[in-house]
Amino acid sequence: MMSAGRIAVRYAKPLLELAKEKRILDEVKEDMESFSLLCKENRDFALMLKSPIIPHLKKAEILSKAFKDKYTELTLEALGLITRKNREALLEAIANEFVALYNEMKGISKVAITTTFTLDSDLKTSFENLAKDITGNIPLVFEIVDPEILGGYIMKFGDKQDKQIDDSVKGQLKELKLKFSK
């Protein structure tokens, strides 16, 4: 059985190529970001997509009515096709994968910077330049304020935020505690 991530890629890639071919790549990306955000913010909507009780055709009808005047025709067709293929539970993952593939194609890296305070414009520019030097891509910077790190910063990279630089006081204390325990 194929993993959800691999299935998401199998739907996101052709949609990306078709959107590029039709010259509506940016519009479809906005649709996918909007859809992903809706799934994150509206638990009932996300649960509806995953519900085995609601028939697939009913879900397709709901999606069609909800997004008819909001999304591009290509996005609507893709949502309908995915639903008819019985994959509507994976729509959020497909939308996220589409955005990740779009960012990769455009050379955009997501970077989340966690500090104990809100960054001023000079500091934000310094972090953007550091991220650009590290990734070699255009950074799309997100700020997170978290007083629990005590000081310093944590910089996470990529759509899955799986790579990071932890230069926080909390991280350094954790490292020190680990060294002493050995």
VODOKE-506870 format. One record per residue: chain; residue number from 1; residue in one letter; x, y, z of N, C-alpha, C in turn. Coordinates in steps of 0.001 Angstrom, whole numbers, padded with zeros to 6 digits. Layout:
BEGIN
- A/NUM/A/X/Y/Z/X/Y/Z/X/Y/Z $
...
//
This chain:
BEGIN
- A/1/M/000832/-001184/000000/000000/000000/000000/000880/001253/000000 $
- A/2/M/000504/002229/-000791/001289/003440/-000942/001031/004417/000208 $
- A/3/S/002071/005120/000663/001915/006073/001764/001168/007317/001297 $
- A/4/A/000578/008021/002258/-000191/009229/001952/000693/010278/001271 $
- A/5/G/001946/010387/001727/002867/011356/001131/003144/011081/-000339 $
- A/6/R/003338/009809/-000668/003601/009440/-002066/002371/009665/-002930 $
- A/7/I/001194/009377/-002377/-000046/009603/-003118/-000227/011102/-003358 $
- A/8/A/000047/011911/-002328/-000077/013365/-002461/000817/013887/-003575 $
- A/9/V/002043/013377/-003644/002972/013792/-004706/002440/013389/-006077 $
- A/10/R/001846/012195/-006170/001336/011696/-007457/000196/012556/-008002 $
- A/11/Y/-000521/013235/-007128/-001580/014146/-007582/-001063/015576/-007732 $
- A/12/A/-000168/015998/-006840/000314/017377/-006855/001197/017679/-008060 $
- A/13/K/002068/016732/-008432/002991/016964/-009555/002278/017243/-010876 $
- A/14/P/001336/016381/-011301/000661/016667/-012567/-000174/017945/-012519 $
- A/15/L/-000744/018247/-011346/-001510/019490/-011216/-000582/020682/-011389 $
- A/16/L/000605/020602/-010811/001601/021666/-010948/001992/021840/-012417 $
- A/17/E/002266/020730/-013088/002661/020793/-014500/001546/021360/-015383 $
- A/18/L/000318/020940/-015123/-000819/021423/-015895/-001060/022913/-015647 $
- A/19/A/-000939/023340/-014396/-001104/024762/-014057/-000017/025595/-014730 $
- A/20/K/001194/025063/-014767/002304/025749/-015425/002041/025855/-016932 $
- A/21/E/001596/024751/-017511/001296/024715/-018940/000190/025704/-019310 $
- A/22/K/-000822/025828/-018450/-001949/026732/-018715/-001666/028168/-018269 $
- A/23/R/-000469/028382/-017735/-000033/029701/-017277/-000904/030266/-016149 $
- A/24/I/-001318/029399/-015252/-002096/029828/-014086/-001493/029246/-012804 $
- A/25/L/-000188/029056/-012837/000517/028434/-011721/000332/029208/-010410 $
- A/26/D/000498/030514/-010457/000374/031324/-009240/-001041/031291/-008686 $
- A/27/E/-002034/031319/-009576/-003426/031289/-009130/-003754/029952/-008454 $
- A/28/V/-003292/028860/-009046/-003551/027540/-008464/-002815/027412/-007133 $
- A/29/K/-001602/027969/-007051/-000869/027936/-005779/-001655/028674/-004700 $
- A/30/E/-002236/029812/-005042/-003060/030555/-004074/-004264/029716/-003641 $
- A/31/D/-004882/029021/-004600/-006006/028135/-004270/-005570/027057/-003290 $
- A/32/M/-004424/026444/-003555/-003931/025361/-002703/-003578/025870/-001308 $
- A/33/E/-002968/027062/-001228/-002662/027642/000084/-003948/027937/000851 $
- A/34/S/-004920/028476/000144/-006216/028792/000749/-006900/027519/001258 $
- A/35/F/-006861/026467/000450/-007486/025193/000822/-006796/024602/002047 $
- A/36/S/-005483/024629/002044/-004705/024100/003163/-005007/024859/004451 $
- A/37/L/-005075/026172/004352/-005381/027010/005503/-006784/026706/006039 $
- A/38/L/-007735/026526/005130/-009095/026192/005532/-009124/024868/006306 $
- A/39/C/-008384/023889/005816/-008322/022589/006502/-007716/022720/007896 $
- A/40/K/-006717/023589/008033/-006068/023784/009331/-006978/024531/010308 $
- A/41/E/-007687/025542/009792/-008478/026405/010662/-009886/025885/010934 $
- A/42/N/-010429/025068/010046/-011806/024607/010196/-011808/023089/010380 $
- A/43/R/-011826/022675/011617/-011749/021244/011947/-012921/020468/011356 $
- A/44/D/-014121/021062/011379/-015306/020388/010833/-015142/020100/009341 $
- A/45/F/-014571/021063/008627/-014345/020878/007193/-013355/019732/006961 $
- A/46/A/-012261/019743/007710/-011243/018692/007570/-011827/017320/007918 $
- A/47/L/-012648/017268/008960/-013275/016001/009349/-014275/015524/008297 $
- A/48/M/-014988/016462/007675/-015932/016112/006609/-015204/015410/005464 $
- A/49/L/-014037/015920/005109/-013270/015325/004014/-012855/013890/004332 $
- A/50/K/-012592/013623/005597/-012103/012305/006002/-013212/011346/006416 $
- A/51/S/-014436/011851/006494/-015551/011036/006987/-015919/009907/006020 $
- A/52/P/-015957/008664/006528/-016376/007543/005690/-017903/007479/005536 $
- A/53/I/-018617/008248/006353/-020075/008242/006341/-020635/009079/005186 $
- A/54/I/-019968/010193/004879/-020441/011076/003801/-019987/010514/002464 $
- A/55/P/-020927/010282/001534/-020563/009723/000224/-019636/010663/-000565 $
- A/56/H/-018803/010070/-001394/-017815/010826/-002178/-018484/011850/-003083 $
- A/57/L/-019577/011473/-003708/-020264/012410/-004602/-020817/013602/-003827 $
- A/58/K/-021253/013390/-002608/-021748/014482/-001762/-020592/015418/-001419 $
- A/59/K/-019429/014847/-001109/-018246/015668/-000813/-017846/016487/-002037 $
- A/60/A/-017892/015850/-003212/-017559/016555/-004461/-018524/017719/-004681 $
- A/61/E/-019793/017484/-004384/-020816/018531/-004537/-020556/019680/-003556 $
- A/62/I/-020223/019345/-002318/-019918/020357/-001293/-018722/021201/-001731 $
- A/63/L/-017660/020534/-002176/-016452/021244/-002619/-016754/022153/-003807 $
- A/64/S/-017519/021640/-004752/-017864/022403/-005950/-018645/023667/-005584 $
- A/65/K/-019640/023511/-004724/-020459/024663/-004320/-019661/025651/-003474 $
- A/66/A/-018831/025151/-002589/-018074/026012/-001681/-017036/026868/-002402 $
- A/67/F/-016443/026318/-003462/-015322/027011/-004100/-015592/027473/-005536 $
- A/68/K/-016832/027338/-005990/-017186/027617/-007390/-016670/028975/-007878 $
- A/69/D/-016915/030019/-007152/-016509/031359/-007597/-015207/031834/-006955 $
- A/70/K/-014562/030950/-006190/-013352/031347/-005478/-012072/030786/-006106 $
- A/71/Y/-012158/029597/-006682/-010972/028915/-007200/-011001/028858/-008727 $
- A/72/T/-009813/028640/-009302/-009718/028507/-010755/-010446/027236/-011206 $
- A/73/E/-010788/027208/-012467/-011470/026050/-013043/-010599/024790/-012897 $
- A/74/L/-009294/024945/-013095/-008380/023813/-012976/-008385/023249/-011549 $
- A/75/T/-008355/024126/-010566/-008387/023673/-009169/-009691/022937/-008883 $
- A/76/L/-010794/023484/-009342/-012097/022841/-009132/-012143/021457/-009782 $
- A/77/E/-011611/021359/-011002/-011567/020063/-011692/-010707/019070/-010915 $
- A/78/A/-009577/019539/-010398/-008677/018667/-009628/-009363/018184/-008348 $
- A/79/L/-010025/019094/-007634/-010740/018697/-006420/-011806/017658/-006732 $
- A/80/G/-012531/017868/-007835/-013566/016914/-008239/-012984/015562/-008601 $
- A/81/L/-011909/015559/-009367/-011265/014314/-009787/-010739/013529/-008580 $
- A/82/I/-010059/014229/-007696/-009487/013582/-006508/-010597/012988/-005641 $
- A/83/T/-011691/013695/-005535/-012828/013198/-004748/-013459/011985/-005418 $
- A/84/R/-013621/012045/-006727/-014198/010903/-007448/-013295/009675/-007359 $
- A/85/K/-011991/009889/-007210/-011036/008783/-007084/-010949/008273/-005644 $
- A/86/N/-011831/008792/-004795/-011904/008315/-003421/-010688/008738/-002593 $
- A/87/R/-010092/009888/-002918/-008880/010354/-002229/-009098/011684/-001507 $
- A/88/E/-010349/012067/-001257/-010631/013363/-000646/-010016/013524/000740 $
- A/89/A/-009774/012440/001442/-009129/012516/002752/-007693/013032/002629 $
- A/90/L/-007137/012946/001434/-005750/013380/001202/-005654/014771/000579 $
- A/91/L/-006784/015456/000423/-006767/016757/-000247/-005852/017774/000443 $
- A/92/E/-005870/017796/001769/-005000/018738/002476/-003524/018404/002206 $
- A/93/A/-003175/017131/002256/-001789/016711/001992/-001397/017039/000553 $
- A/94/I/-002324/016866/-000377/-002058/017185/-001789/-001830/018686/-001948 $
- A/95/A/-002672/019495/-001286/-002512/020954/-001346/-001154/021366/-000770 $
- A/96/N/-000779/020786/000365/000521/021109/000981/001677/020691/000089 $
- A/97/E/001564/019532/-000524/002610/019040/-001419/002735/019929/-002655 $
- A/98/F/001600/020381/-003172/001607/021287/-004326/002396/022552/-003989 $
- A/99/V/002105/023147/-002830/002793/024375/-002418/004284/024114/-002227 $
- A/100/A/004632/022971/-001640/006047/022622/-001449/006753/022481/-002800 $
- A/101/L/006105/021811/-003762/006688/021648/-005093/006811/022993/-005811 $
- A/102/Y/005818/023842/-005648/005842/025188/-006229/007034/025965/-005671 $
- A/103/N/007176/025954/-004331/008288/026664/-003693/009632/026142/-004177 $
- A/104/E/009739/024826/-004309/010972/024212/-004791/011269/024667/-006218 $
- A/105/M/010237/024676/-007062/010416/025087/-008455/010841/026553/-008562 $
- A/106/K/010291/027391/-007693/010580/028827/-007728/011830/029197/-006928 $
- A/107/G/012433/028191/-006262/013632/028472/-005473/013328/029247/-004204 $
- A/108/I/012188/028937/-003583/011781/029610/-002353/011928/028623/-001194 $
- A/109/S/012577/029067/-000133/012742/028229/001061/011936/028829/002206 $
- A/110/K/011172/027978/002883/010463/028431/004082/011441/028411/005243 $
- A/111/V/011469/029502/005986/012350/029604/007142/011537/030182/008296 $
- A/112/A/011518/029479/009403/010843/029963/010607/011904/030361/011621 $
- A/113/I/011795/031584/012108/012762/032090/013077/012042/032316/014404 $
- A/114/T/012508/031629/015422/011919/031766/016752/012872/032577/017625 $
- A/115/T/012349/033650/018196/013106/034483/019130/012201/034797/020317 $
- A/116/T/012759/035491/021297/011960/035860/022476/011248/037198/022274 $
- A/117/F/011466/037838/021127/010895/039160/020865/010574/039302/019370 $
- A/118/T/009800/040311/019038/009478/040595/017640/010699/041238/016976 $
- A/119/L/011033/040758/015797/012214/041253/015088/011953/042630/014480 $
- A/120/D/012962/043516/014584/012853/044789/013862/013311/044549/012430 $
- A/121/S/013148/045519/011564/013436/045314/010134/014908/044981/009861 $
- A/122/D/015829/045593/010596/017259/045307/010388/017603/043867/010761 $
- A/123/L/017087/043416/011899/017347/042055/012359/016699/041040/011419 $
- A/124/K/015492/041360/010965/014805/040457/010039/015604/040336/008732 $
- A/125/T/016120/041454/008245/016950/041442/007028/018204/040601/007245 $
- A/126/S/018823/040713/008433/020015/039916/008741/019691/038422/008718 $
- A/127/F/018550/038041/009313/018135/036635/009306/017816/036161/007883 $
- A/128/E/017171/037028/007089/016865/036668/005691/018151/036419/004908 $
- A/129/N/019151/037289/005111/020439/037117/004423/021147/035842/004873 $
- A/130/L/021097/035556/006164/021690/034323/006687/020989/033106/006073 $
- A/131/A/019667/033140/006031/018896/032028/005454/019214/031862/003974 $
- A/132/K/019364/032970/003266/019694/032909/001837/021081/032312/001630 $
- A/133/D/022031/032691/002491/023389/032128/002414/023381/030621/002672 $
- A/134/I/022576/030191/003630/022534/028772/003999/021821/027941/002938 $
- A/135/T/020663/028419/002470/019851/027622/001544/020197/027857/000083 $
- A/136/G/020717/029035/-000223/020973/029378/-001617/019695/029765/-002348 $
- A/137/N/018588/029849/-001615/017292/030184/-002201/016747/031471/-001605 $
- A/138/I/015659/031937/-002180/014952/033090/-001646/014221/032637/-000385 $
- A/139/P/014491/033268/000755/013811/032819/001975/012432/033453/002133 $
- A/140/L/011487/032643/002555/010151/033097/002922/010135/032965/004440 $
- A/141/V/010340/034088/005140/010593/034060/006575/009305/034221/007385 $
- A/142/F/009147/033334/008359/008046/033405/009315/008645/033636/010695 $
- A/143/E/008075/034576/011432/008564/034876/012768/007695/034190/013813 $
- A/144/I/008344/033663/014830/007637/033062/015967/008259/033652/017226 $
- A/145/V/007418/034176/018109/007905/034700/019380/007598/033658/020449 $
- A/146/D/008666/033196/021126/008517/032173/022158/009463/032494/023320 $
- A/147/P/008929/033066/024410/009789/033429/025546/010443/032218/026221 $
- A/148/E/009934/031016/025954/010473/029808/026595/011884/029447/026121 $
- A/149/I/012337/030015/024994/013700/029698/024543/014736/030514/025311 $
- A/150/L/014269/031468/026136/015066/032274/027067/015952/033322/026394 $
- A/151/G/016405/033104/025195/017258/034044/024472/017828/033359/023250 $
- A/152/G/018501/034133/022407/019055/033567/021173/017975/033365/020135 $
- A/153/Y/018160/032350/019273/017181/032081/018219/017220/030623/017802 $
- A/154/I/016127/030209/017169/016056/028901/016512/015594/029180/015085 $
- A/155/M/016340/028662/014131/015997/028847/012714/015702/027473/012124 $
- A/156/K/014449/027296/011624/014051/026022/011026/013840/026222/009534 $
- A/157/F/014272/025222/008755/014241/025323/007300/013324/024294/006664 $
- A/158/G/012793/024634/005502/012031/023690/004692/010558/023679/005020 $
- A/159/D/009772/023093/004116/008327/023013/004304/007961/022152/005495 $
- A/160/K/008774/021159/005776/008485/020262/006899/009232/020695/008160 $
- A/161/Q/010012/021793/008043/010771/022335/009171/011643/021264/009820 $
- A/162/D/012253/020402/008992/013012/019275/009508/014501/019572/009723 $
- A/163/K/014975/020726/009275/016368/021097/009510/016364/022362/010357 $
- A/164/Q/017303/022444/011297/017290/023626/012150/018668/023982/012681 $
- A/165/I/018785/025251/013036/019936/025760/013775/019357/026233/015102 $
- A/166/D/019816/025630/016193/019315/026004/017510/020422/026744/018248 $
- A/167/D/020326/028058/018252/021289/028891/018963/020571/029611/020103 $
- A/168/S/019621/028874/020720/018853/029455/021824/019524/029119/023147 $
- A/169/V/019232/029906/024150/019769/029645/025486/019228/028306/025981 $
- A/170/K/017952/028057/025755/017342/026792/026171/018060/025604/025517 $
- A/171/G/018363/025723/024215/019074/024664/023489/020478/024452/024022 $
- A/172/Q/021165/025555/024339/022520/025461/024873/022524/024835/026265 $
- A/173/L/021509/025173/027075/021398/024566/028407/021134/023067/028302 $
- A/174/K/020311/022690/027348/020004/021274/027123/021279/020524/026711 $
- A/175/E/022067/021140/025831/023331/020552/025383/024307/020377/026552 $
- A/176/L/024387/021423/027379/025266/021393/028540/024837/020290/029520 $
- A/177/K/023541/020174/029749/023006/019135/030638/023360/017754/030099 $
- A/178/L/023279/017577/028796/023612/016295/028156/025102/015979/028351 $
- A/179/K/025975/016982/028201/027408/016769/028381/027730/016376/029810 $
- A/180/F/027080/017029/030765/027329/016710/032182/026815/015351/032566 $
- A/181/S/025761/014917/031926/025192/013601/032261/026080/012455/031772 $
- A/182/K/026991/012733/030832/027906/011712/030323/029046/011641/031270 $
//
